[in-house]
């Protein structure tokens, strides 16, 4: 079965790398968040800026697991493949796989929680947004034989 995913492309800029010439690991979290904003803008159809400012909803990070598989360097243009591994009442699990020339560089699983920003409390993910994330749901792994 074909995996549904959202793709976006990013640029590794001069200021993103450390003296070793590879992307400084905290910058990877910035790149992940930039891909998250692209996901909202293009796939969900709502700019994250408007979600925060107008709807007063946010999706702060509550858990992360990041595997740094291969370095990214200045000038690389990684393609980021985003899928959803969990859609809960108020939590959302997104997987970000960064590839450069078919080489996996980063494989990250980030869990965010839908919150009402004025009271900083968890709220259910609105149905219209939930449907867009469900469209990216990863296929379950086959059980062992």
Residue, then its C-alpha position, 0 to 999 in steps of 0.5 A: x500500500x502506498x504511504x500518504x505523506x506531505x513533502x516539503x523541501x528546505x535549504x541548509x544555509x551557511x548559518x545552520x552549520x557548525x565549524x565541522x561543516x555539518x548542521x548544528x543539532x539544535x538547528x535540526x529542531x528549527x528545521x523540523x518546526x519550519x516543516x511543521x509550519x509548511x505542513x499547516x500552510x500547504x496540507x492543512x490549509x491554515x497558516x500556523x501564524x493565523x492558528x495562533x493569532x486568530x484561533x488562539x490554538x497552539x501545538x507545543x512539543x511535548x515529546x521528541x525522539x530524533x535519530x541523526x542518521x547522516x550529516x547534512x551540510x551547507x548547500x544541501x536541500x533536504x526533502x522532508x517527508x511528514x507522516x502522522x503516527x498518532x492522532x489522539x483526542x488532543x495529541x498528535x504524533x508526526x514523523x519527519x524524515x529528512x533525505x538528501x539524494x535518497x540518503x536519510x539524514x534525520x528521522x524524528x518523531x515529535x508529539x505535540x499537544x493541541x492547547x488553547x493558548x489563553x489558558x494553556x490547557x489541552x483541548x480536542x483537535x478540531x475535526x477539520x484539522x483532525x481529518x487533514x492529519x488522519x489523511x497522513x496516517x502511517x499504515x500499521x506495521x504487519x504483525x510478526x508471523 
